[in-house]
Amino acid sequence: MKLKIAFLLLLLAILSPFPVQAEIRVDADFPGGNVKVESIDQGASRTGGEDEVMSPNASVSAQPSSNQEPTLSGANVVCVRPDLRDTKSNYFYFYFRVTGAENRTVTFKFPEKSTNFGAVGPNVSVDGGKTWKYLGEKDYYASGTKFPADQHEFTWSFGPNDSDVRFAFGTPYTQSNWDEFMAQYRAREDVRFETLCRSRLDKRDVELFRVPYLGQGKPRFYLAFTARHHACESSASPVMEGMISFCLSDAPEAQWLRQNAEIVFIPFMDKDGVEDGDQGKNRSPHDHNRDYVQELYPSVKAFKALIVKESEGIPLVFMDLHAPNIRGGNNEFYYSHGPIEMEKMNPIWNRFREKLTENQKDGTLKYESKRDVPGRSDGKYNSIRSFTGKDGNLSSSRVWIQGLPNAYFANCMEFGYSLCGNAIITPVSGRELGRNVMKTLAEILQEAKE
Ligand SMILES: [Zn+2]
């Protein structure tokens, strides 16, 4: 019987005027992957054509949600949502792969109760995650039109060779991106590739990249930089790459840094979260950047121990790199959080802002210091109390650093996911910004009195 059915199916396939198509598959089984698949309608089979058979879910796709002109298409419909895992509130990170959809037009529907996409829509890669382009990029650059905040779906027409197409909220960045960028420095003798600790799940190493002090006696400064306390905040990572590339460049300020400072970078504070594709922000019971009292996470415990041991008696400079919220207002810029209840740091912060304005003035990503958020003392946003929780048993990295006797300057910067002013953010423009951030830091430290 089974053989007969198989034979009939084979006969149908041969006689059919259209090729038999594979099943559409949606998955997140790769580093950084994150999706919850609600349903996949395998109904419609081809793109366009006058004799198109409409599926029950066929729809008119609307610009700017589609990568082709609006057509009445027999779109397959895939319903997905971000996989929140242990995130305590709703969040927006997703990164999934679609296979088996060659020659089909597929509409991806997201939950209608939340905003799902940034200012230029979802990001798309047709080369397995190597390069990315936002779906709304063309419209934004042509007419300044943003992807509508209340649009909960987009449509993609898969070409005959689109065997692996990926969609993400922002531009993903995982360990393979780090390894690829850092390969150029592997052979240098004046840097160290170290391990901060094992990750919480004991599956991975948490990287520490060191640019050792080359001068005599004690360094004048100890510089520490962290990223991805919140796993999904990938736009911070190219900025860190740019900071590293400036440190290792021949620029006079970079040479001065290496002669005067010990410098450490921790690219993935929540390493498991980054590789496993967690949102990370606001995870239960608290996220990595609220762990500076309780030390649930080995990377936080190890980072605190490293700083206390290595920077003792040396003026400490710290910058924590983040990405802000989904879209609108400040989220479509980058900005700096001012020192909190630390009067002595305010002049340094203001000098940093002044210099960064100058250094970034010809940069792709415009910096407007009016976007910065000064520290507060009233218990609201960017005050000490806003980081410490109801019972006072939480603390962020920056608040913890500020409390150390050798704290010289502690800062947190937020780098938007997709749009900065009127430019769409790319890894290239993120790196450019990072180089200027590091140059600015070097300049204000050079100005400091002996
Ligand atoms: Zn963050």
Boltz pocket constraint, residues with backbone or C-beta under 6 A from the ligand:
constraints:
  - pocket:
      binder: B
      contacts: [[A, 229], [A, 230], [A, 233], [A, 281], [A, 321], [A, 322], [A, 323]]
      max_distance: 6.0
